[in-house]
């Protein structure tokens, strides 16, 4: 039971980032969003980082170092996402996915560091 919450958090985060990374790379809506953020040249990088982090999360179930790297990297990516939302003055409710995913990945990062 003690490993259940971290496992669910890891799988949820990994699958979420596989989804978000794919959307970031292939959705016209995300092309427009990154233009709005004034970060168009970073859209593909963000998409690949999300895909890589998602895969790292899923493989991190079997590799502690990979779990540390992917959860730390995704937490940092979401912190930058929160900052971006603040910079473009989005309403607070649009920040919630980034805040939630930051908290999940910060939790997983600290948990993996302490293992």
C-alpha positions in Angstrom: 0.0 0.0 0.0 2.9 2.4 0.7 4.0 2.3 -2.9 0.5 2.7 -4.4 0.3 6.5 -4.3 3.8 7.1 -5.9 3.0 4.5 -8.5 -0.3 6.0 -9.4 1.3 9.5 -9.5 4.1 8.3 -11.7 1.9 6.5 -14.2 -0.6 9.4 -14.3 2.2 11.9 -14.8 3.9 9.8 -17.4 0.8 9.3 -19.4 -0.3 12.9 -19.1 3.0 14.1 -20.5 2.9 11.6 -23.3 -0.5 13.1 -24.2 0.6 16.8 -23.7 3.8 16.3 -25.6 2.0 14.8 -28.6 -0.6 17.6 -28.5 2.2 20.2 -28.3 3.9 18.8 -31.4 0.9 18.2 -33.6 -2.0 20.5 -32.6 -2.7 23.8 -34.4 -4.2 25.1 -31.2 -0.8 24.7 -29.5 0.9 26.5 -32.4 -1.4 29.4 -31.7 -0.9 29.2 -27.9 2.9 29.3 -28.3 2.5 32.3 -30.6 0.4 33.9 -27.9 3.1 33.1 -25.3 5.7 34.6 -27.7 7.6 31.3 -27.4 6.9 29.8 -30.9 10.5 28.7 -31.4 10.4 26.6 -28.3 7.1 24.6 -29.0 8.9 21.6 -30.5 11.5 21.6 -27.8 8.8 21.6 -25.1 6.8 18.9 -26.9 9.9 16.6 -27.1 10.8 17.4 -23.4 7.3 16.5 -22.4 7.4 13.2 -24.4 10.9 12.4 -23.0 9.8 13.2 -19.5 6.7 11.1 -19.8 8.7 8.1 -21.1 11.3 8.7 -18.4 8.5 8.7 -15.8 7.2 5.4 -17.0 10.6 3.8 -17.3 11.5 5.4 -13.9 9.3 2.8 -12.2 12.2 0.4 -12.8 15.1 2.9 -12.6 15.5 5.3 -9.6 18.0 7.6 -11.4 15.7 7.9 -14.4 12.8 8.7 -12.0 14.9 11.5 -10.4 15.9 13.0 -13.7 12.4 12.9 -15.3 10.4 14.0 -12.3 12.9 16.9 -11.6 12.9 17.9 -15.2 9.1 17.9 -15.5 8.7 19.8 -12.3 11.1 22.5 -13.7 9.2 22.5 -17.0 5.9 23.0 -15.2 7.4 25.8 -13.0 8.3 27.5 -16.3 4.8 26.9 -17.5 3.4 28.6 -14.5 5.7 31.5 -14.9 4.6 31.8 -18.6 1.0 31.8 -17.6 1.7 34.6 -15.2 3.8 36.5 -17.7 0.9 36.5 -20.3 -1.6 37.3 -17.5 -3.8 34.3 -18.1 -6.6 33.8 -15.6 -5.6 31.7 -12.6 -7.8 28.7 -13.6 -5.7 28.2 -16.7 -2.7 27.8 -14.4 -4.2 24.8 -12.6 -2.9 21.9 -14.8 0.6 23.3 -14.6 0.4 23.8 -10.9 -1.0 20.3 -10.3 1.6 18.7 -12.5 4.4 20.7 -10.8 3.2 19.5 -7.4 3.0 15.9 -8.5 6.4 15.9 -10.1 8.0 17.8 -7.2 6.6 15.2 -4.9 8.0 12.4 -7.0 11.3 14.1 -7.3 11.7 14.5 -3.6 10.5 11.0 -3.0 13.0 9.6 -5.5 15.8 11.6 -4.0 15.1 10.3 -0.5 15.1 6.7 -1.6 
